[in-house]
Amino acid sequence: MNKLKVTLVVLLSLFFLYGCVQTNILDKVGLTTLVGYDKGSEHKIETTAVIREVNPEFQSKVEVITTENDTSKGNRMEANRRLSKKIMVGQMRVVLLGEELAKEDIRYYLDTNLENADVSNSIYMAVVEGRTAPFLTYEYKDIDDIGQHIYKLIEQNVRQEFMINATLHQIAHDYYSIGKDLAMPIIKRDQEFVELSGVALFKGGKMVSKLPAKDSFYVKIVRDTFKVGLYETILDNDDIPSKILQKPTDKITIAFDAIHSNRELTLVDAKKPEFDLDINIRSRVLEVFPDINQGDRKSVAELEKAIEKKISKEIARVIAHSQEVESDIFGFGEKYRSIVRHSNLTREKWHKLYKDMKVNVNVKFVILRDGVFE
Amino acid sequence: MTKPIQLSPKDMISAYLLFFIIHGAQVGVGIQGFQRIIYIDARQDAWISVLIAGIATHIVTFCMIKTLEIYGSNDLYGIQIDIFGKWIGNLFNLMYIVYCFVACFSVLRNYIEVIQAWLFPSIGTWFLSATLLIIIIYAFTGGLRVIVGVSFFSIILSLWILPMLAFPLKYSTAESLFPILENDFRSILKGAHSMTFTIIGFEILNIVYPFIKDKEKIRKPVHLGLLLSTLIYLAVMLVSITYYSGGKLVKTIWATLTLFSFISFPFVERFEFIAVCFWMIIILPNMCFYLWAAYRGATRLWNISGVKFVWLFSFFIFICSLVIQTRTQINTMNTIFGKVAFYVVFVYPILLWPIALLKKNFTSKKVKHNEQA
């Protein structure tokens, strides 16, 4: 029994010794909530960090510090020299990349964040139109904490499926996979606002093109599935079957939400290669202008047809654009690799194939219901 | 034949507890990052490698039980002395003790490396190893029944980690698994071979056998324990292959922990930090069983008391943990140990069975012959 007591005493003392481990007390650390990278002069990295200092007595302070150094950790050290508090990155939520830098190679910025155990895999990444430093240091009239603001902005847009989801994990997944290229939201300053302005397409680690924000719907519908979502489109004159209209008009604007979509990809011909892309969409129509008789089964069917045609056309356009810049953000290559045995697919090989790939887009659109007022 | 081990009933344990012993001794540090090692060999067919390795454990265990049954109530140390004679047998016993020592040490060092990489980079290795060693010394001094209790609670308490595997499924794509069997059979087997370091532990059966009360009932719990381990490894592997892309999996050192880094609750921002800490409960039975197995061997070689042995053993482990410091050293140790363990755990028992059979036939004939004469 005595021996047990001795071991217990030793164990307890060691247990309390764990308290001597380096502590990180909230009011003594500066929390980095956002980091923006830019291309600096002479191969250096320019980092802009948004650091939140929590102060128990006063309102917390937000500092935006720009430093230039050879590595991102060097920048952290330099930022540390300017602050009274220790800088921690555990609460980092967003990583922004300057456009110029994104056009070169983003690999370093991925790896440096993946390697650090303090950085969560669920942080968001985005490309900034122009440089990040002026974007972050600009004094927005109504935004207190630019780091938190951008995080919430991206998060709510991703949650509502207005924007493609680009977390560190997904980006690294796509970057390190053969047959899928990564895509990120583009963010920019518009007067006193911060705005998601589009989708950046990458080829390997280089940004090669961008699509406007409106097209993110099509990107998303081909990339993965929808569960909520909201979308509006304009049906042009030649898309509209004249029968369903009560009065002649040039175009119909239409908006639908509560979108459920799934996509199915089948490889028809491995040599060319040729894919069938079947997309099923079920949604609720919110707005149709001018009015269409939605009580009539026939005219609803006609309307569905018209929307199907419109969406197929747009999807085909978006895919064609991505083929032009050789950026397979939809993951056709992954499908190809998973079906064709011993394809020995490399990224270069796939980009070549992708350019001449043929896709047959089939959209099936079902209007589940309309609103409460016809 | 050597005398069977005589034990009082209060030292014995029930057969069904073998389920917890086998499973608790198997699952440990390996599962934190075995995916990339297998993936390098077998690519998207890595899960088949896991399955093959799992089947191999059943076959080996079958041979082990057969060998043990020949001797009634004896452990591997006794069997080796009987088969190979006093000198060579004792040499083999000594080697087995060293094997247990290295196994115990590698579990400890790998876990400390994980803590240092994820949580406290500045904390000293000596401090963590001293703390962990004192815990296992504490468990060891309680005897086998306490160690079995530790493994029982280690499994029951860590069951909740399993459902966490469902979270990463949100980002999984089944496409990553196809085409199935694209890689040739040799690379899949090579992947199964790389599973050694992760899947070993069940060889503890060789030592624990004499302590089982109802020996005719051991097959079911032993094989169920192995099955559960295989299923867990398989589930983790499948989730990992579909969650990561190939290139990312190869570069992720502790893929299981990184898998958890996505999970966050309103009250826990980073779930993997909890998982890393909680892993200590999972590795405890690992270390306790190896320590205990080494002690069983040592009592046959030298006249040494349990308390003396455990302090000596821990002291050496402590010294070793000071020597091996860097990641490269740890990786080299793991690779070499994995290779040796393959022969000790997978090849040796299969060879031992026919030898033991031959020996038994030979001696029984001799006895008969003597009787006739």
Chai-1 contact restraints between the chains, C-beta under 6 A:
chainA,res_idxA,chainB,res_idxB,connection_type,confidence,min_distance_angstrom,max_distance_angstrom,comment,restraint_id
A,T7,B,Y138,contact,1.0,0.0,6.0,A-B,restraint_1
A,V10,B,I134,contact,1.0,0.0,6.0,A-B,restraint_2
A,L11,B,I134,contact,1.0,0.0,6.0,A-B,restraint_3
A,L14,B,T131,contact,1.0,0.0,6.0,A-B,restraint_4
A,V21,B,F120,contact,1.0,0.0,6.0,A-B,restraint_5
A,V21,B,I123,contact,1.0,0.0,6.0,A-B,restraint_6
A,Q22,B,S122,contact,1.0,0.0,6.0,A-B,restraint_7
A,A117,B,W118,contact,1.0,0.0,6.0,A-B,restraint_8
A,S120,B,S261,contact,1.0,0.0,6.0,A-B,restraint_9
A,N121,B,S261,contact,1.0,0.0,6.0,A-B,restraint_10
A,N121,B,F262,contact,1.0,0.0,6.0,A-B,restraint_11
A,S122,B,F262,contact,1.0,0.0,6.0,A-B,restraint_12
A,A172,B,K248,contact,1.0,0.0,6.0,A-B,restraint_13
A,H173,B,S245,contact,1.0,0.0,6.0,A-B,restraint_14
A,H173,B,K248,contact,1.0,0.0,6.0,A-B,restraint_15
A,Y176,B,S245,contact,1.0,0.0,6.0,A-B,restraint_16
A,Y176,B,G247,contact,1.0,0.0,6.0,A-B,restraint_17
A,Y176,B,K248,contact,1.0,0.0,6.0,A-B,restraint_18
A,S177,B,S245,contact,1.0,0.0,6.0,A-B,restraint_19
A,E334,B,E175,contact,1.0,0.0,6.0,A-B,restraint_20
A,S338,B,E175,contact,1.0,0.0,6.0,A-B,restraint_21
A,S338,B,F178,contact,1.0,0.0,6.0,A-B,restraint_22
A,R341,B,P179,contact,1.0,0.0,6.0,A-B,restraint_23
A,R341,B,E182,contact,1.0,0.0,6.0,A-B,restraint_24
